[in-house]
Structures are given as structure tokens and as C-alpha cells.
Amino acid sequence: MKPVITNFSRSALKGELATLGLKSFAATQVLQWLYQKRATSFEEMTNLSAENRQKLAEHFQIASTKVLDIKNSSDGTCLFLFELADGKKIEAVYIPAESGRKTICLSTQVGCAMDCTFCRTGQMGLLRNLTQGEILEQVLAVQNCFPEETITNLVFMGMGEPMANIPALVSSLEILQDQKLFNFSRRKITVSTAGLVPKMFEFVKQSNVHLAISLHAPNNALRDQLMPINKRYPLEQLMEFCRLHSKGPRNRVTFEYVMLKKVNDSLELCKELVQLLAGIPSKVNLIPFNPFPTVDYQPSDNNTIKQWVDILYHAGIQTNVRANRGRDILAACGQLAA
Ligand code: SAH
């Protein structure tokens, strides 16, 4: 297989093209065609000479993934199924909102090793990490499917644990935030983690995007049951990270909390959560559990969720309830399993 353009950083591509005798600005031109002008072949890159386009086509592949299927939810959400070069499959989700916000939810791994009990992706186990190109091509495919729309937000909340794939995550963020390429601002990108604490310290040294933490329980006993990763990095360590990180400017942490009926949704637990977050500039996203066939969990009652919002609000914690977009096509949080 020829090297794939989407796997290169801008500077690495410059070096590569220099060896073929192309000028140094050609790398930026090629990447702008690909990421800004949504070209799908070298032929379209008409500000490069015919000879250079020929050279590019001889030495490189423009992409490596294929869109196998697109499912449309009744709420406008679209589930994209990709086939990777080795035949493995991943999913990404396009989520247009009434507010005008248009979000892509991206995967970072094929499957996931975290094995959270309420998540469908975890049941697949981990098959492998995605490459930079496989992450970026998810964005390209959605953009190309909706040529009229401007994508406003990116969330790394699809399949996989982003902190377990920092190299490809960070290098794809570099392209996504590059002002000459995708130009997404740091405030429009959120990376979610189950809490691989040492990797989180490593990540925030390399990236300034927003972090969301999957909390799901306010004490170790319950979190151990729901998220095996807690046994390795218990809440004391996770909250220590949050305390240190939230001291930085504009580094408020978002906590995600999946609402599982009669499992983690009692009002006592809500008060325990308020205690746990005391002193940490934080925001809470309550996620009504999205059911799938192979587990017994039920989503919390709306009334319970309302009571949680009240308690958190009165404790001065900004709280949102995440809409369960795409549930009917198994495209909502925790339902991805290509
Ligand atoms: N591995 C990362 C990103 C994946 S999922 C992480 O754990 O944060 C994005 C969010 O959806 C996480 O908060 C995850 O815990 C949550 N989630 C998983 N399964 C879910 C389900 N069935 N219903 C609702 N949310 C779920």
C-alpha cells in the first residue's frame, strides 16, 4: 500500500514532497485541497502542475478508509460506518442540533479495552488503535456527505479510549487545529476519557483542547463496579488530576455521569457527587443511559434526573442533561459497536 496523505503532518509531507522535487508550499496546497476544499482526488488539485499531480498519484494514496453505510435517525443524527484498510470497522456520528451546532463524534480505536459495564463498545474488546489518517478521514467523510454544512464542534466520544492512543490523537488534533487547514478552535473540541490518569497528565502537556471525564459514580466502591479502570486509577488520583488541571486558565473540567436507574442515581449519591466536586471548577453532563440489547440497565426516570439537576444547580454546579440523539439507530453515547 502506498503511504496515505491523511497520515502525514504538514511538515512531514513537506519533507516527503521535497524528495520528489516539489516546492515546499506544495504540501500546504495539497492538504488545503484535501481538508478545506474537500477534494477527493489529486486530479482536482488544479493549482499544482499536471506533472506534479501525476507524481502525487504515483506515490501516494489520498485516503485509506471507505464509507460502507450511512444510517439516518429520525432526529437528524447520522451514523457513519467505515471500513478500514485491514477490513476492520468503526463508526462516527454526525449530530446536527437545532441551535445550529453541528457536531461530529469521532472514534479513536477499533473497540475499547476499558470494559465499562454499561457501554456497548466495551463488549467488543480492543482490536487496535486508529491511525491519524483514520481519525481525520472520519471528519472528511462527514464533511463530504454534507457539503453545504459547516461542522462547528468535534467530540472524541466515539469508539475507544482517546488517552490510550495519544500519538494519533495529538497529531490529528494538530491538523484539525491548524489555521491553514481545518482551523477548529480549542474551545470547539472536547476529548472524553474514562480516567487513564497518567495519560491525562501526558495529554494536557501536549494539547489545549477541552477535557471531559467519565465519572459515573462519586465513590470508589460503586465506580469499581461500573468502570474497571477505577481499580487501577481510583477517584483520589482522578480528582487530584482535576484539582491540578482546573487551576490552569480556562481549564474547567466537564464530568459526564451516565444515569442508570437504581444503580447510580439515588439522591444520596447526588449529594456525594456535590461533595466530591467541591472546590473544583466543574460542569456536569448527565447522560440518560442509552439501552442496547445485551445489558439489563435501565435509564433513570425523568423525575430523578430533574431532581439531580436541581440539587447540582443549587450547589452552584453548571449542569446539562445530554439529549439522547440517534438512539433509534444505535448511534447515541455508548451504543457504537461496528
Ligand atoms: N472512552 C471515552 C469516550 C467514550 S464514550 C470515555 O470513557 O469517556 C462517551 C461517553 O458515553 C462516556 O462518558 C461514556 O461513559 C458514555 N457511555 C457509555 N455507554 C453509554 C450508554 N450506554 N449510555 C449513555 N452513555 C454511555
Residues whose N, C-alpha, C, O or C-beta is under 5 A from the ligand:
A	BS01	SAH	F118 C119 R120 F156 M157 G158 G160 E161 P162 S192 T193 A194 S214 E256 V258 I287 P288 F289 N290 C333 G334 Q335
